[in-house]
Amino acid sequence: MDYREYIAKKLNTEGVTAADVALPPNSEMGDYALPCFKLAKIFRKSPVQIAEDLKNSFVCDSVIDEVSAVNGYLNFKVNKVGLAKSVLSEIFKEREKYGSSDEGNGKTVCIDYSSVNIAKPFHIGHLSTTVIGGSLYKIYKFLGYNAVGINHLGDYGTQFGKLICAYKKWGDRATVEKGGIHAINELYVRFNEQADESMQAEAREYFRLIESGDREANELFEWFKSLTLEYVKGIYDKLNVSFDSYAGERFYTDKMQPVIDELRADNLLKESEGAQIVDLEKYGMPPCLILRSDGASLYATRDLAAAIYRKNTYDFYKCLYVVAYQQNLHFKQFFKVLELMGKPWAKDLVHVAYGMVSLEDGAMSTRKGKVVWLEDVINKCVEKAYAVIDEKNSALENKERIAELVGLGAVIFGALYNNKIKDVTFSYDKVLSFEGETSVYVQYTCARANSVLQKSGAKIQLPPEYMPNNAEFEVIKALAAFPETVRDAGEKYEPSLIARYAVDLAQKYNKFYIDCKILTAEGDARDFRLALTSAAHTVLKTALSLLGIGAPEKM
């Protein structure tokens, strides 16, 4: 049962929705609370009086035991026995599907994320877009949507002419096959370091050959692309991330002219210093550049073509772009251009902006010459995880596999725990701590709960009537909040809500574990506590899975 929704419906009051019902800061005040301050304008009364009036009109029942009005808040205490029974029964019925829904039935959500560049290795700056997008993909599927993961590959531009030129001058097939993406990148870096004007001209000619369909140039390009995809798919597999489409910028080459023609027909294109633009001055934005003075297309041109193609192909309910906040203006511009073109679905395009990830020494990307490859971060986390696990439990079986789950989880969780718009400083020691707000703490809690269940050897059964104590009831309330947390994460495009939820549930379970005897308890208390442990284990694993993180059975 969604208690927030139940309370909102029972109140049946103008301006009150389930989203307004909150958890009070102090559980002694109540299990749920309604702040009445925003209702003051509607009812033209003080929040204190509104809370008192609502309390007097509210009829308690088998779900809500008690209602009180305190300083403008309406506090509700639920029937503990009833809540425990309904929540645990639902979890045992649904198991790993608990918290899922069919709200997205018949609706498609396109999610554009990761969008790696051909011939360039993953660096740590790609981490956020990859794991945020990957988590949103899982969340929307969990909520019943048809999620379409799109990797909008950076596979268009003169850099590929430069790469072919460098390969022709310094490369050989055997070396590149052996070195893969790093060998290709070394050639590209060498070109930028050593190229004179004649080489630059040669590179431009190779790019022209790619565009004109030259066989050799395109075979080389496709080879570089295949080596890149082989490399990135290995990282995607580790991060538990997948895609349904790898249609990149080049895919839209023949789809841009119809967009340009439509812009021209709508009298939206204007010439400015030889370039073609859409003037957005009246909307408080600089012009959106569509064609350069030499006739070349730009990011906006290809993004316009891609958005129209996706709408025609998928008829999306929403189309999300998981891209760093530095591109805020770009997305505002091209969303506005689509609106001016008369596309009513332009309102369904969403820029899911996020902050940047850097290491503690400030290293992040190639601009400052400090390149940190994501695979190196992953490998270091796995190595450190192995050392920590070996120190804590040297006799543990399958330490290598567990270290991989823990290390990868730490990388993902480190990028997802904070609100997505915040810049993140990645600390190896912090993300691998068994204490605090980390995936390791949540995974360890999963393993602890599993150990209790294994040692009990009992079949899980729920007592018909059991009054939970405070520690037990805090876990019950946390479990009850999971479905709404998942919905909130989807509505707000915010996987961090699930990450923080997982930590909160783990903390509440561990307090219960310390405060309450489980295996040595007797009768209904033992049965209930084992059932509570099983439910917490299930929901923690589900929460981690929605983030793309595995849960070891032992640690």
Disulfide bonds with the S-S distance in Angstrom:
none
